[in-house]
Amino acid sequence: MNTDSFALRHIGPREKDLSKMLKAINASSLDQLIMETIPHEILIKNKLELDEAMSEQEYLEHIGGLAAKNKVFDTYIGLGYHEAYLPAVIQRNILENPGWYTAYTPYQAEIAQGRLEALLNFQTMVSDLTGMELANASLLDEATAAAEAMSLLFAVRDRDQKKNDVVKFFVSEEILPQTLSLLETRSKPLGIELVTGDHRDFDFATDFFGAILQYPGKSGKIYNYADFIRQANERNIKIAVAADILSLIKLESPGSIGADVVVGTTQRFGIPLGYGGPHAAYFATREEYKRHIPGRIIGVTKDMNGNRALRMALQTREQHIKRDKATSNICTAQVLLAVMAGMYAVYHGPEGLTYIANKVHNAAATLADGLERLGIYQLNEHYFDTIAVKADSKKVRPIAEASMVNFFYPDAETIQISVNETTSISQVNNIINIFAEAVGKEKDSIRYTEMITGNVIPSEVIRSTAFLENEVFNSYHSETELMRYIKKLERRDLALNHSMISLGSCTMKLNAAAEMLPLSDSRWGNIHPFAPVEQAEGYQLMLKKLEDQLTEITGFAGTSLQPNSGAQGEYAGLMVIKAYHESRGDHHRNICLIPSSAHGTNPASAVMAGMKVVVTKATEEGNIDVEDLRAKAEEHKDQLAALMVTYPSTHGVYESAIVEITGIIHENGGQVYMDGANMNAQVALTNPGAIGADVCHLNLHKTFAIPHGGGGPGVGPICVAEQLVPFLPTNPVIPTGGNKAITAISAAPWGSALACLISYGYICMLGEKGLKRSTQYAILNANYIKDRLHGHFEVLYTGEQGRAAHEMIIDCRPFKENGIEVVDIAKRLMDYGFHAPTVSFPVAGTMMIEPTESESMEELDRFCDALISIRKEIDQVSTADPNNVLKNAPHTQEMVTSDNWDLPYSRKTAAFPLEYISENKFWPSVRRVDDAYGDRNLICTCEPIESFMEA
Ligand SMILES: *Cc1c(COP(=O)(O)O)cnc(C)c1O
């Protein structure tokens, strides 16, 4: 046995277990199992053309070699991305800690109080700095957040504006270029008309529903927007402000001057540049718009004992759950990065952040002073961290690049320099020397030994309101204290380092340490997304190779890595389809067929792409009703744009009619979009090309081993067939994509490039054989669970030969007779040390279980033992007596060790119902949370506990 093989570490069941497991499911071999599971006509005949698998050591050497090809310059490009110091205590205890990065989105609040608190800190930080009432728990990037702000303001137009069809949205020419590109992408399908210009010339007499301003502007200039916002408010023009989070420490908040929405990125709060991401964007607004906020909001509520507890607020309002009524499709966000940025604020506190903001401002002022003394004219009268100078870029640029320095060159005569937290006095001197050389002065003619304490911020915009006064931002400023605070929160959360998280559709597999290690390497971390591509050779090689690998795996012709979540991939794919139809003169093709069982992001994305959703029926067996689909495709023949289909279906079945289905769509002029969330059931056995699809997204944070991070980051590349390659998206600063590219889908040219390293490592270390084996074991593990649960739970849907795919749905509706709901089972699983599977998707009252290939037979057995034990408990309870072990679940340590115990079952039954538990007990930190109470009393910041109790 080759113990160097990574597959051996990635795949859970041992060789010796294989025969036992096959016997249990009555299959003679893995190959036979696959033959009984996947329709033969879609099995791929040829092996994937991928390089031989590398061992972990070989991979780490290889990736180190690529890292060495990235040239890390001192980069002052700015434009929304600034180098920052990630405090080592946060790097080691969060970024590099599976207790944080392998957690799931906190749907099961009782075992997620740690990250919920960290996210509440993030929201509080954003609310305080922006001066808004409410902030969400992150968005994908600043440009996406700005587009979401535009959509929100469009959705909340008043009755007159809607009646008069007011569709104009003003965009200040000071907006960042990538934000403008995204606004263009997102406005068109909604019928919003963008008008760009100088806000100082804005004509308030024209009908606009909203406007967006950049603060400070992309040139670095600080404007006082108070008067503009006041005038806009008077005419009911709603205002979004894209604000630099660090500058808000010195500048008065947009909220205090009347902004309706404030967006931005928190990257410079300690997050590596990573060639564009992942970073957490923020979105803050007024309470009155709470039902329109994209993404997730964390709120305060109480548990069954009346103790304070946190949970995701307003979940029924969660945008993608509204399906085709949604105005946003955000599902996965940037939770891990939001946790880190929030922790940066906890660590530094208001004083530390003020020190950092002053340091940055002083560096900019020192630089401006030095350049002026060289006779170089500075254009920004008021600025925070960015100066702009008149100088000949043809002269300066070669000197700068020879000294490994990047500036931003907006045109031939202007040079912009954005300094940051890491800019030292010697770097300031170095910049001055570059200019001295360019203008023929002696180097070192001006040399500073300390920063000038400058203040070129006008007094009207200087911040006077206090911020971050809560205890949490004023308590953990020593490393020991912060380390323990992070650990305290971590212990409240159940992540993959405790037990299996069998979330159907979410594929919570191993996120291997070797895949994660390169993320801590500054040669990957410190590359600016708009650095010249020649400096990012390591990235370019890695990203190209990953694109090729994904193209090969999907059986397609091209890939774009730009979308930074699955839902953004859906949107990108549909926009590409739309561009393709339009290129053929088919402007009227706007109908999107979507099966009733689809994930909520599918219809939400279709609507955002300007398409009309037509829902197709499912048969009793849970498959697509082919005749209904055919009838609808033919009825809408002339307007058919696309079908969105998940494969294997969200019911966990490889529908055998899939080739017929994709054929029907093509015959009627449509393109087929395959939702690739279930790609873990396909890799190296079949692929979207083989089933006849034209485009798919992949969730690299599901199938390709990027950790879920507690709800992000994600990477959602799209892979497309030949005819769609020309339309793959570009970027306005660094061109990417096809030769007829659509405008940007994400802010950065290659989306969350840093996270792509993880999937690259996954594919390199598994190779063709390991990938194929992983898929086979994913199917084996699911079928093993299915057979072990046989007789205890009914599996709702199976393939024609009775096999499950990589996941299955178990029916919990019959237990209503005993008064037991599916959530009771979900909560009771916590007492057994497990996170619940996916609850009530795609069928209400059911659970969808997906074990993945990474779980061992022993872990699958423990999980099945737990479910079977719960099943027995269900038999013993009835509606007559709701005071039972399921309804009271989960049980906390406080409760079980209390001097009072008056429940009709023992403490052991409550907390240690099976033997394996005592050896590795996980205690939920609160009792069952009260969702309704929290929604009625919405609190989304760290309010002092007293004020919450009074509510
Ligand atoms: C996860 C998932 C999505 C959405 O992906 P995100 O990365 O969360 O945006 C879409 N469809 C299905 C079936 C999924 O499971």
PDBQT file of the ligand as one rigid body, heavy atoms in Angstrom, charges set to zero:
ROOT
HETATM    1  C1  LIG A1001     -25.402  25.417  -2.292  1.00  0.00    +0.000 C 
HETATM    2  C2  LIG A1001     -26.337  25.401  -3.415  1.00  0.00    +0.000 A 
HETATM    3  C3  LIG A1001     -26.524  26.541  -4.222  1.00  0.00    +0.000 A 
HETATM    4  C4  LIG A1001     -25.975  27.908  -3.889  1.00  0.00    +0.000 C 
HETATM    5  O1  LIG A1001     -24.611  28.001  -3.759  1.00  0.00    +0.000 OA
HETATM    6  P1  LIG A1001     -23.963  29.158  -2.887  1.00  0.00    +0.000 P 
HETATM    7  O2  LIG A1001     -22.516  28.945  -3.057  1.00  0.00    +0.000 OA
HETATM    8  O3  LIG A1001     -24.418  28.997  -1.492  1.00  0.00    +0.000 OA
HETATM    9  O4  LIG A1001     -24.406  30.466  -3.443  1.00  0.00    +0.000 OA
HETATM   10  C5  LIG A1001     -27.314  26.405  -5.344  1.00  0.00    +0.000 A 
HETATM   11  N1  LIG A1001     -27.933  25.241  -5.639  1.00  0.00    +0.000 NA
HETATM   12  C6  LIG A1001     -27.814  24.139  -4.850  1.00  0.00    +0.000 A 
HETATM   13  C7  LIG A1001     -28.537  22.883  -5.220  1.00  0.00    +0.000 C 
HETATM   14  C8  LIG A1001     -27.015  24.193  -3.709  1.00  0.00    +0.000 A 
HETATM   15  O5  LIG A1001     -26.898  23.126  -2.924  1.00  0.00    +0.000 OA
ENDROOT
TORSDOF 0
